[in-house]
Every structure is written in C-alpha cells, then in structure tokens.
Amino acid sequence: MVKTVACPTCGKPVPWMPESRWRPFCSEHCRLIDLGDWLAEHHRISGPEDEGAGSQSEGDGEQQPPH
C-alpha cells in the first residue's frame, strides 16, 4: 500500500513515492504557489526575535522597569 499525503496548497492526495515528482505537492503549480507565499513572507519560521516581541533588543544598555 502506498502512503499518501495531502498537498500543502490544495489538499489533493499525493502518493509518497519517488515517482511523485513534486511531492509533497501535487503539481508544479501548487509548489510555485507555496514558494510565492514564502517569498512574499506570508509564511515564516519564528525565531528568537519573534518570541520576545515587545522586549528590548540585546546590547541596548538600558533596562526598563517591570510592568
């Protein structure tokens, strides 16, 4: 039995096998849509600066009183 995954763009089932050229996407079209979303920054991976939103950046030298 071949494992299938849902295309991240459209949800269409995609067989997870070497012959599935665009996996995990169902087609080049869906792959390019996803790439465009990353380039337009609609998707992002959170990093240390995102976790401390509202806190001071390092090396500032000043400390703010606790709220």
C-alpha positions as CSV (number, residue, x, y, z in Angstrom):
1,M,0.0,0.0,0.0
2,V,1.3,3.4,-1.0
3,K,1.3,6.2,1.7
4,T,-0.5,9.4,0.6
5,V,-0.1,12.9,2.0
6,A,-2.3,15.9,1.4
7,C,-0.8,18.6,-0.9
8,P,0.0,21.6,1.4
9,T,-1.5,24.0,-1.1
10,C,-4.7,22.4,-2.3
11,G,-5.2,19.3,-0.1
12,K,-5.3,16.9,-3.0
13,P,-3.9,13.4,-2.1
14,V,-0.3,12.8,-3.3
15,P,1.3,9.4,-3.3
16,W,4.5,9.4,-1.3
17,M,6.8,7.7,-3.7
18,P,9.9,8.6,-5.9
19,E,7.7,8.8,-9.0
20,S,5.7,11.7,-7.4
21,R,7.9,14.4,-8.9
22,W,6.6,17.4,-6.9
23,R,5.9,15.8,-3.6
24,P,4.7,16.8,-1.1
25,F,2.8,19.0,-3.7
26,C,0.5,17.6,-6.3
27,S,1.9,19.7,-9.1
28,E,4.5,22.3,-10.0
29,H,1.7,24.9,-9.9
30,C,1.0,24.2,-6.2
31,R,4.7,24.2,-5.5
32,L,5.1,27.6,-7.1
33,I,2.1,29.0,-5.2
34,D,3.8,27.9,-1.9
35,L,7.2,29.3,-3.0
36,G,5.5,32.7,-3.8
37,D,3.9,32.7,-0.3
38,W,7.3,32.2,1.3
39,L,8.9,34.9,-0.9
40,A,6.0,37.3,0.0
41,E,6.6,36.5,3.7
42,H,3.1,35.1,4.2
43,H,4.8,32.1,5.8
44,R,7.6,32.5,8.3
45,I,9.5,30.5,10.8
46,S,9.5,32.1,14.2
47,G,12.9,32.9,15.7
48,P,14.3,34.3,18.9
49,E,13.2,37.9,17.9
50,D,9.6,36.7,17.4
51,E,9.4,35.0,20.8
52,G,10.4,38.2,22.7
53,A,8.1,40.6,20.9
54,G,7.9,43.7,23.0
55,S,11.1,43.1,24.9
56,Q,14.2,45.1,24.3
57,S,16.9,44.1,21.9
58,E,20.2,42.9,23.3
59,G,23.0,45.4,23.6
60,D,20.7,48.4,24.3
61,G,22.3,49.2,27.6
62,E,19.1,50.4,29.2
63,Q,16.7,48.3,31.2
64,Q,13.0,49.1,31.6
65,P,11.2,48.6,34.8
66,P,8.9,45.5,35.1
67,H,5.2,46.1,34.3
